[in-house]
Amino acid sequence: MRKSLLGLALLAPLSCLAAGSVSVEPNTVLRLPVKGDSLSLDRISVGSEGALLIPARVKELRIGELDLAKNARLGVFPGTDTLRIEVLHGNLADGSVIAAQGGSGSFSKPASAGRSLILHLQDVQVENLLVDVRGGVGAPGYDGLDGGSAQTSGCLWGSGRSAGDGQDGANGQPGAAGGVVRLEVPEHFDVQRVKVRLEGGAGGAGGKPGKAGARSGEKGCWFYSVAGEKPGAEGKAGTEGPKGSEGRLDVKRF
């Protein structure tokens, strides 16, 4: 899902951005064009099934009025810094999402934790809102190498070679931790309308075992035959990495 959003973001027209206001059309994705780590906007409006992506460098986003239509979302790029989103007035329709999951691990980098968020909602009407700060899935383990094939000895010279054993697959890497969410809302706000996903990321899959080296066949010589060498043993599969630790939700009323 994140990859498809990033691809669509490249196609979204920057004309959607006006002074002090950002508008995202339905079924459209726009990446918020910012240079600093703090931003104040009078209004953000995201149409049905649309998304506004917030770059990782942003640490504070202040919004005068936030309107999220049905199934609209704010997508937050992974990052190590806590992001504070402050909304003075707003209306979050059914299916609204603030997605700040961690990134999946790969062979070149570990999984990243869900982004920690501070959500300050002042006068905001929420039908139902999903805040997703799950940790990223751990990197998979390397597959084991296959064993080399056996070689039968020669009739007059040359020794045989046993088949090699397959290598064991490497263990998967740990999943990343879920993020920490601090929800700051008025005393009368119905927290039940906000669902928060805090799960740690699943561990990476274990590497596949290397295949056993193949046996060699019997070789016929002038007056006798030379027996082939036996096959090797298959390696063992790597184990799945451990799941990341769960995040935390703190609710503060004012």
C-alpha positions in Angstrom: 0.0 0.0 0.0 2.8 2.4 1.0 4.6 1.8 -2.3 1.5 2.5 -4.4 0.9 5.7 -2.5 4.4 6.9 -3.1 4.0 6.2 -6.8 0.8 8.1 -7.0 2.2 11.0 -5.1 4.6 11.7 -7.9 1.7 12.2 -10.2 -0.4 14.5 -7.9 -0.5 18.1 -9.1 1.2 20.6 -6.8 -1.4 23.1 -7.7 -3.5 21.5 -4.9 -1.3 23.6 -2.5 -2.5 27.2 -1.9 -1.2 29.8 0.5 -2.0 28.4 4.0 -4.2 25.7 2.7 -3.8 22.2 1.2 -6.6 20.4 -0.7 -6.3 16.8 -2.0 -8.9 15.7 -4.5 -10.8 12.4 -4.1 -8.7 9.3 -5.0 -5.6 11.4 -5.3 -2.3 11.4 -3.3 -0.3 14.5 -2.5 3.1 14.7 -0.8 3.2 17.7 1.5 5.9 20.0 0.0 7.8 21.2 3.1 11.4 22.2 3.7 11.5 22.7 7.4 10.6 20.5 10.4 7.6 22.7 11.5 4.6 23.8 9.6 1.4 25.8 10.3 -1.6 25.6 7.9 -5.0 27.3 8.0 -6.8 24.3 6.5 -6.2 20.8 5.2 -8.9 19.0 3.2 -8.6 15.5 1.9 -11.3 14.1 -0.4 -12.8 10.6 -0.3 -10.1 7.8 -0.7 -7.4 10.5 -1.0 -4.2 10.8 1.0 -1.8 13.5 2.1 1.7 12.3 2.8 3.8 14.0 5.6 7.6 13.8 5.1 9.8 12.2 7.8 11.5 15.6 8.5 8.3 17.2 9.9 8.2 17.2 13.7 5.3 19.6 14.2 2.2 20.2 12.1 -0.3 22.8 13.3 -3.7 22.8 11.5 -6.4 25.4 11.9 -9.1 23.2 10.3 -8.8 19.6 9.2 -11.4 17.9 7.0 -11.0 14.2 6.2 -13.7 12.8 4.0 -14.7 9.1 4.0 -11.7 6.8 4.0 -9.3 9.7 3.6 -5.9 9.5 5.3 -2.8 11.3 6.5 0.2 9.1 5.7 3.3 9.7 7.9 6.7 8.6 6.6 8.8 6.5 9.1 11.2 8.5 11.3 12.8 8.5 14.7 11.5 11.9 15.8 8.1 12.2 17.5 5.5 14.0 15.3 3.1 16.4 17.0 -0.1 17.1 15.1 -2.3 19.9 16.6 -5.8 20.4 15.2 -7.9 23.3 16.4 -11.1 22.5 14.4 -12.0 19.6 12.2 -14.3 16.9 11.0 -13.0 13.3 10.5 -15.5 11.2 8.6 -16.0 7.5 8.7 -12.9 5.5 7.8 -10.4 8.3 8.5 -6.9 7.1 9.0 -3.6 8.5 10.3 -1.1 5.9 9.2 2.4 6.1 10.7 3.6 2.5 10.5 7.3 1.6 10.6 9.1 0.5 7.4 9.8 -3.2 6.7 13.4 -4.4 7.0 15.5 -5.6 4.1 18.9 -7.2 3.6 20.4 -3.8 3.7 18.6 -2.2 6.6 16.6 -3.3 9.7 12.9 -2.7 10.2 11.9 0.7 11.7 9.6 1.3 14.6 6.1 2.9 14.2 6.3 6.7 14.3 5.5 8.1 17.8 2.7 10.7 17.6 1.2 13.4 19.8 -2.3 14.1 18.5 -3.8 17.3 20.0 -7.5 17.5 19.0 -9.2 20.7 20.2 -12.7 21.0 18.6 -12.7 18.0 16.3 -15.7 15.9 15.4 -14.7 12.3 14.9 -17.0 9.6 13.4 -14.3 7.0 13.7 -10.6 7.3 13.3 -7.8 4.7 13.0 -4.3 5.6 14.2 -1.9 3.0 12.9 1.6 3.0 14.4 2.5 -0.7 14.0 6.2 -1.6 13.8 7.8 -2.7 10.6 8.2 -6.4 9.6 11.7 -7.8 10.3 14.1 -8.5 7.4 14.1 -12.1 6.2 17.1 -14.4 6.8 19.5 -15.3 4.0 18.8 -18.6 2.2 21.4 -21.3 2.7 23.7 -22.1 -0.3 23.3 -25.5 -2.0 25.9 -28.1 -1.5 28.2 -29.0 -4.5 27.6 -32.2 -6.4 29.7 -35.3 -5.8 32.4 -36.5 -8.2 33.3 -40.1 -9.0 37.0 -41.0 -8.9 38.8 -41.8 -12.1 39.5 -45.3 -13.4 43.3 -45.0 -13.2 43.9 -41.7 -11.3 42.0 -38.9 -9.6 40.2 -39.3 -6.3 36.5 -38.9 -5.9 34.8 -35.9 -4.2 32.0 -36.2 -1.7 28.8 -34.2 -2.2 28.6 -31.0 -0.1 26.0 -30.4 2.5 23.5 -27.6 2.0 24.0 -24.6 4.3 21.5 -23.7 7.0 19.3 -20.8 6.3 19.9 -17.7 8.4 17.4 -16.7 11.1 14.9 -13.9 10.3 15.6 -10.5 11.9 13.4 -9.0 14.7 10.3 -7.0 13.9 10.3 -3.3 15.0 8.5 -1.9 18.0 5.1 -0.2 17.7 5.0 3.5 18.2 3.9 5.6 21.2 0.7 7.6 20.8 -0.3 10.5 23.1 -3.9 11.5 22.5 -4.7 14.9 23.9 -8.5 15.6 23.8 -11.1 17.6 25.7 -12.8 16.1 28.7 -16.0 15.3 26.8 -14.3 13.7 23.8 -15.4 10.1 23.1 -12.1 8.2 23.0 -13.9 5.0 21.8 -14.2 6.6 18.4 -10.4 6.3 18.0 -8.9 2.9 17.4 -5.1 2.7 17.8 -3.0 -0.1 16.4 0.2 -0.5 18.5 1.4 -4.0 17.6 5.1 -4.7 17.1 6.1 -5.9 13.6 6.2 -9.6 12.8 9.6 -11.2 12.8 11.3 -11.8 9.4 10.9 -15.2 7.8 13.7 -17.6 8.2 16.0 -18.3 5.3 15.4 -21.4 3.2 17.7 -24.4 3.7 20.4 -25.1 1.1 19.8 -28.2 -1.0 21.9 -31.3 -0.6 24.6 -31.9 -3.1 23.7 -34.6 -5.6 25.4 -38.0 -5.5 27.6 -39.0 -8.4 26.9 -42.0 -10.6 28.8 -45.3 -10.9 31.6 -45.2 -13.5 32.4 -48.3 -15.6 36.1 -49.0 -16.2 37.8 -51.7 -18.3 37.8 -54.5 -15.7 35.7 -53.1 -12.9 33.3 -50.4 -11.9 33.9 -47.4 -9.6 31.0 -46.7 -7.1 29.6 -43.2 -7.1 29.9 -40.9 -4.1 27.0 -40.4 -1.7 24.8 -37.3 -1.7 25.2 -34.6 0.9 22.7 -33.6 3.6 20.1 -30.8 3.2 20.6 -27.8 5.4 18.2 -26.6 8.1 15.7 -23.8 7.6 16.3 -20.6 9.5 13.8 -19.7 12.3 11.4 -16.7 12.2 12.7 -13.6 13.9 11.0 -12.4 17.2 8.0 -10.1 17.1 8.6 -6.4 17.9 7.4 -5.0 21.2 4.0 -3.4 21.5 3.7 0.4 21.6 1.7 2.5 24.1 -1.3 4.7 24.1 -1.5 7.6 26.6 -4.7 9.7 26.8 -4.6 13.2 28.4 -7.8 15.2 28.8 -7.9 19.0 29.1 
